[in-house]
Amino acid sequence: MNTIDDRIAAALHARADAVTEADLAPAAPPSSRVVLLDRARTRWAVPLLAAAIVGILAVATVTAVQLSRTSSHPAGPATQLPVQPTPSAVAPTPAPTPTAAPSSQPPSQAPSSRPPSRPTVSVTPPSRVPSGPADAFTLGYQPLWPFGSYADAEQWRTKAGGSQPWHLDASQTALTFTRSYLGFTEINLVTGTFFDDLGAHIKVGYRDPNGQPHTAATLHLVQFGTASDSPWEVVGSDDTTLSLEQPAYGSRVSSPMAIGGHITGVDENIVVSVLASQTDRSTVARVPAGGDHAAWTTGPVTFAQRGVLTLVASTGGHLQQVERFAIHGVHT
């Protein structure tokens, strides 16, 4: 049996025997059209190749940038970072230090033990009344004690020669009025003082069996004159839990009249008196009362005093005879 090699060799010999002389003639040169086509292809091949290389390089650059960003930030939604302002190299101009405007008010001073000689009152309270057309100085309140007129106060100031110096002390004047003029000898203590544009307000009272102070009344005083040594005058009381309201302060009254006010307390017995001087006094009524700001009244009462009258209402009986009182000024 012939081998494969033998078959191949036979085929080659047969092909060689079939070649003729014409087959061995040189081939005709290519036509000009083919040459031009080959040249055209050669001319565009270089630019196309360069463009392809540039495109490959661009794709590679973009891919590298994307790979770099992917490796710098974690996957997820894009986050816009705030733009940090560039710090300025110029230091901020410091704010000017405020300069205090000059004040027209004098510097504050520690309170003096003695109030101003005559407080200036810009508005006259409704309760004030003139002390009389004959006075050269208008007190502005009903004068009750110790002077009956401005002339009496000036006579003491200019001619007393230093006697009774307690007239220059509002606290001593208030306590003397309570004990000597009203006769409330159990009231022997000044429990507080304060001064304002309306004058002096002196609290007088007593101590209970445990030694605790109690205020019986707050007396209102003003200086009877404009001089620094003008004496103090009692003109009324600042009423709280016991008040005198009828008749009106400073009003003109006649006999008979009703006297009344309000009180807060339990099992009270109000004693009402009318005083025209230290010796001319009378008790006109006793009124049982009590409650929370409860009204009380005496009803019409008769009296014989004339001139400036001091109405007094007092109550007590729990710790001592007089524990609270109020005063009121009227005139006939």
C-alpha positions as CSV (number, residue, x, y, z in Angstrom):
1,M,0.0,0.0,0.0
2,N,1.3,3.4,-0.9
3,T,2.1,5.7,2.0
4,I,0.9,9.2,2.3
5,D,4.3,10.5,1.4
6,D,4.2,8.6,-1.8
7,R,0.9,10.1,-2.7
8,I,2.0,13.7,-2.0
9,A,5.1,13.2,-4.2
10,A,3.1,11.8,-7.0
11,A,0.8,14.7,-6.9
12,L,3.6,17.2,-7.1
13,H,5.2,15.4,-10.1
14,A,1.9,15.4,-11.9
15,R,1.5,19.2,-11.3
16,A,4.9,19.8,-12.6
17,D,4.4,17.9,-15.7
18,A,1.3,20.0,-16.4
19,V,3.2,23.3,-16.4
20,T,3.6,24.7,-19.9
21,E,5.9,27.3,-21.4
22,A,3.2,29.9,-21.2
23,D,2.8,29.4,-17.6
24,L,6.4,30.3,-17.1
25,A,6.1,33.7,-19.0
26,P,6.4,36.9,-16.8
27,A,3.2,38.4,-15.5
28,A,2.0,41.7,-17.0
29,P,2.6,44.8,-14.8
30,P,-0.3,46.1,-12.9
31,S,-2.5,48.8,-14.4
32,S,-2.1,52.4,-13.5
33,R,-5.5,52.4,-11.8
34,V,-4.4,49.7,-9.4
35,V,-1.1,51.6,-8.7
36,L,-3.0,54.8,-8.0
37,L,-5.4,53.0,-5.7
38,D,-2.5,51.5,-3.8
39,R,-0.8,54.9,-3.5
40,A,-4.0,56.5,-2.3
41,R,-4.4,53.8,0.3
42,T,-0.8,54.3,1.4
43,R,-1.3,58.1,1.6
44,W,-4.4,57.9,4.0
45,A,-3.1,55.0,6.0
46,V,-0.5,57.1,7.9
47,P,-3.0,59.8,9.1
48,L,-5.6,57.2,10.0
49,L,-3.0,55.3,12.0
50,A,-1.9,58.4,13.8
51,A,-5.5,59.3,14.6
52,A,-6.1,55.8,15.9
53,I,-3.1,56.1,18.1
54,V,-4.2,59.5,19.5
55,G,-7.7,58.0,20.2
56,I,-6.2,55.0,22.0
57,L,-4.0,57.4,24.1
58,A,-7.1,59.6,25.0
59,V,-9.1,56.6,26.0
60,A,-6.2,55.3,28.1
61,T,-5.9,58.8,29.8
62,V,-9.6,59.0,30.6
63,T,-9.6,55.5,32.0
64,A,-6.6,56.3,34.2
65,V,-8.2,59.4,35.6
66,Q,-11.4,57.5,36.4
67,L,-9.4,54.7,38.1
68,S,-7.6,57.4,40.2
69,R,-10.9,59.0,41.3
70,T,-12.4,55.6,42.1
71,S,-9.5,54.8,44.3
72,S,-9.7,58.2,46.2
73,H,-13.4,58.4,47.2
74,P,-15.7,55.5,48.4
75,A,-18.5,54.5,46.1
76,G,-21.8,56.2,46.8
77,P,-23.7,59.4,45.9
78,A,-21.5,62.4,45.1
79,T,-21.0,64.8,48.0
80,Q,-20.3,68.5,47.3
81,L,-17.7,69.7,49.6
82,P,-18.0,73.3,50.9
83,V,-15.6,75.8,49.4
84,Q,-13.3,77.1,52.1
85,P,-12.7,80.8,51.9
86,T,-9.1,81.9,51.5
87,P,-8.0,83.6,54.7
88,S,-7.3,87.2,54.4
89,A,-3.9,88.4,55.2
90,V,-5.2,91.7,56.5
91,A,-6.1,91.7,60.2
92,P,-9.6,93.0,61.1
93,T,-9.9,96.6,62.3
94,P,-10.7,96.6,66.0
95,A,-14.0,98.2,67.0
96,P,-13.5,101.6,68.7
97,T,-13.8,101.6,72.4
98,P,-17.0,103.4,73.5
99,T,-16.5,106.5,75.4
100,A,-19.1,107.2,78.1
101,A,-21.0,110.4,77.5
102,P,-20.6,113.0,80.2
103,S,-23.5,112.6,82.7
104,S,-25.3,115.5,84.1
105,Q,-26.2,113.5,87.2
106,P,-23.9,113.7,90.2
107,P,-22.3,110.4,91.4
108,S,-24.4,108.4,93.8
109,Q,-23.7,108.9,97.4
110,A,-24.3,106.8,100.5
111,P,-27.6,107.6,102.1
112,S,-27.3,110.3,104.8
113,S,-28.7,109.8,108.2
114,R,-30.6,113.1,107.6
115,P,-32.9,113.5,104.5
116,P,-32.8,116.6,102.3
117,S,-34.0,119.7,103.9
118,R,-37.1,120.0,101.6
119,P,-37.9,117.3,99.0
120,T,-39.0,118.7,95.7
121,V,-42.5,117.3,94.7
122,S,-43.3,117.8,91.0
123,V,-46.9,116.6,91.3
124,T,-49.2,117.4,94.2
125,P,-51.0,114.3,95.4
126,P,-54.8,114.5,95.5
127,S,-54.9,114.2,99.3
128,R,-52.9,117.4,99.8
129,V,-54.7,120.5,100.9
130,P,-53.5,124.1,101.4
131,S,-52.7,125.0,105.0
132,G,-54.3,128.4,104.6
133,P,-54.0,131.6,102.6
134,A,-52.4,133.4,105.6
135,D,-49.3,131.2,105.6
136,A,-46.2,132.4,103.7
137,F,-45.3,128.8,103.1
138,T,-47.8,126.1,102.0
139,L,-47.2,122.8,103.7
140,G,-49.3,120.9,101.2
141,Y,-50.9,118.7,103.9
142,Q,-53.1,119.2,106.9
143,P,-50.7,120.1,109.8
144,L,-51.5,118.0,112.8
145,W,-48.6,118.2,115.3
146,P,-46.6,119.8,116.9
147,F,-47.1,123.1,115.0
148,G,-50.4,124.5,114.1
149,S,-49.1,126.9,111.4
150,Y,-46.0,127.9,109.5
151,A,-45.6,131.0,111.7
152,D,-45.4,128.7,114.8
153,A,-42.7,126.5,113.1
154,E,-40.7,129.5,112.0
155,Q,-40.9,131.0,115.5
156,W,-39.4,127.8,117.0
157,R,-36.7,127.7,114.3
158,T,-35.5,131.3,114.7
159,K,-36.1,131.9,118.5
160,A,-36.0,128.6,120.2
161,G,-32.3,128.7,120.7
162,G,-31.7,125.0,120.4
163,S,-34.5,123.9,122.8
164,Q,-36.4,120.7,122.0
165,P,-33.9,119.4,119.3
166,W,-36.1,116.4,118.7
167,H,-38.1,118.6,116.3
168,L,-35.2,118.1,113.8
169,D,-35.4,114.3,114.0
170,A,-38.3,112.7,112.1
171,S,-38.2,109.5,114.1
172,Q,-38.1,111.2,117.5
173,T,-41.0,113.5,116.4
174,A,-43.1,110.5,115.3
175,L,-42.5,108.6,118.6
176,T,-43.1,111.7,120.7
177,F,-46.4,112.3,118.9
178,T,-47.5,108.7,119.4
179,R,-46.7,108.6,123.1
180,S,-47.3,112.1,124.3
181,Y,-50.0,113.5,121.9
182,L,-52.0,110.3,121.3
183,G,-51.3,108.8,124.7
184,F,-50.3,105.4,123.3
185,T,-47.5,104.8,125.9
186,E,-47.2,101.1,125.0
187,I,-45.9,102.2,121.5
188,N,-42.2,102.8,122.4
189,L,-40.2,101.5,119.4
190,V,-39.3,102.8,116.0
191,T,-39.4,99.7,113.7
192,G,-38.4,101.3,110.4
193,T,-37.8,104.5,108.5
194,F,-37.7,105.6,104.9
195,F,-37.7,108.9,103.0
196,D,-39.0,109.9,99.6
197,D,-40.2,113.0,97.7
198,L,-43.2,113.1,99.9
199,G,-41.3,113.3,103.2
200,A,-40.5,110.9,106.0
201,H,-42.3,107.6,106.7
202,I,-41.7,106.4,110.3
203,K,-42.9,103.1,111.5
204,V,-43.6,103.0,115.2
205,G,-44.5,99.9,117.2
206,Y,-43.7,97.5,120.1
207,R,-42.2,94.1,121.0
208,D,-44.3,91.1,121.7
209,P,-43.6,88.8,124.7
210,N,-41.1,86.9,122.5
211,G,-39.1,90.1,121.8
212,Q,-40.3,90.3,118.1
213,P,-41.0,93.9,116.9
214,H,-44.5,94.7,115.5
215,T,-45.4,97.9,113.6
216,A,-48.5,99.6,114.9
217,A,-48.6,102.4,112.3
218,T,-46.5,104.2,109.7
219,L,-46.6,108.0,110.3
220,H,-46.1,110.5,107.5
221,L,-44.1,113.6,108.3
222,V,-42.9,116.6,106.3
223,Q,-40.6,119.5,107.1
224,F,-42.5,122.7,107.9
225,G,-40.4,125.1,105.9
226,T,-37.6,125.2,103.3
227,A,-34.6,125.8,105.6
228,S,-32.3,122.9,106.5
229,D,-33.3,123.3,110.2
230,S,-37.0,123.5,109.6
231,P,-38.9,121.2,112.1
232,W,-40.7,118.0,111.2
233,E,-44.5,118.0,111.2
234,V,-46.9,115.0,111.5
235,V,-49.5,115.1,108.7
236,G,-51.1,111.7,108.6
237,S,-50.4,107.9,108.4
238,D,-49.8,105.4,105.6
239,D,-52.6,103.0,106.3
240,T,-52.6,99.3,105.5
241,T,-54.6,96.8,107.5
242,L,-56.4,99.5,109.4
243,S,-57.5,102.7,107.6
244,L,-59.4,105.9,108.1
245,E,-61.1,107.0,104.9
246,Q,-64.3,108.9,105.9
247,P,-64.5,111.8,106.0
248,A,-61.9,112.6,103.3
249,Y,-58.5,113.7,104.4
250,G,-58.2,117.5,104.7
251,S,-61.9,118.1,104.2
252,R,-64.1,120.5,106.1
253,V,-66.4,118.8,108.6
254,S,-69.2,119.6,110.9
255,S,-71.0,117.8,113.7
256,P,-72.5,115.2,113.4
257,M,-70.4,113.2,111.0
258,A,-69.7,109.5,110.2
259,I,-66.2,108.1,110.6
260,G,-65.2,104.9,108.8
261,G,-62.6,102.9,106.9
262,H,-61.5,99.3,106.4
263,I,-59.8,96.7,108.6
264,T,-58.3,93.2,108.4
265,G,-58.4,91.2,111.6
266,V,-60.3,88.9,113.9
267,D,-62.4,90.0,116.9
268,E,-61.3,93.7,116.7
269,N,-62.7,96.5,118.7
270,I,-62.0,99.9,117.1
271,V,-61.9,102.9,119.3
272,V,-62.4,106.2,117.5
273,S,-61.3,109.5,119.0
274,V,-61.3,113.2,118.0
275,L,-58.4,115.4,119.1
276,A,-58.2,119.2,118.7
277,S,-55.2,119.6,121.0
278,Q,-53.2,117.6,123.5
279,T,-55.9,118.3,126.1
280,D,-59.0,118.7,124.0
281,R,-59.9,115.1,123.1
282,S,-62.9,112.8,123.3
283,T,-63.7,109.2,122.5
284,V,-66.7,109.2,120.2
285,A,-67.3,105.6,119.4
286,R,-66.3,101.9,119.8
287,V,-66.9,99.7,116.8
288,P,-66.7,95.9,116.8
289,A,-65.2,94.7,113.5
290,G,-63.3,92.0,111.7
291,G,-62.7,90.3,108.4
292,D,-60.5,90.7,105.3
293,H,-60.4,94.3,104.3
294,A,-63.9,94.7,105.9
295,A,-65.6,98.1,106.0
296,W,-66.4,99.6,109.3
297,T,-68.2,102.8,110.3
298,T,-69.4,104.6,113.4
299,G,-72.5,106.2,112.0
300,P,-73.3,109.9,112.7
301,V,-71.5,111.1,115.9
302,T,-71.4,114.5,117.5
303,F,-68.3,116.4,118.6
304,A,-67.5,119.8,120.1
305,Q,-63.9,120.4,119.0
306,R,-63.1,123.2,116.5
307,G,-60.2,124.0,114.3
308,V,-57.8,121.3,113.0
309,L,-58.9,117.9,114.1
310,T,-57.0,114.7,114.4
311,L,-59.1,111.6,113.9
312,V,-57.7,108.5,115.5
313,A,-58.8,104.9,115.1
314,S,-57.0,102.2,117.2
315,T,-57.5,98.5,118.0
316,G,-55.9,95.9,120.2
317,G,-56.6,93.5,123.0
318,H,-54.7,90.5,121.8
319,L,-51.2,91.4,123.0
320,Q,-51.7,94.8,124.5
321,Q,-54.3,97.6,124.6
322,V,-53.2,99.4,121.4
323,E,-51.7,97.2,118.7
324,R,-52.6,99.1,115.5
325,F,-53.8,102.6,114.8
326,A,-54.4,105.1,112.0
327,I,-54.7,108.9,112.0
328,H,-56.5,111.3,109.7
329,G,-56.6,115.2,109.4
330,V,-59.7,117.3,108.9
331,H,-60.8,120.8,109.9
332,T,-64.0,122.6,110.9
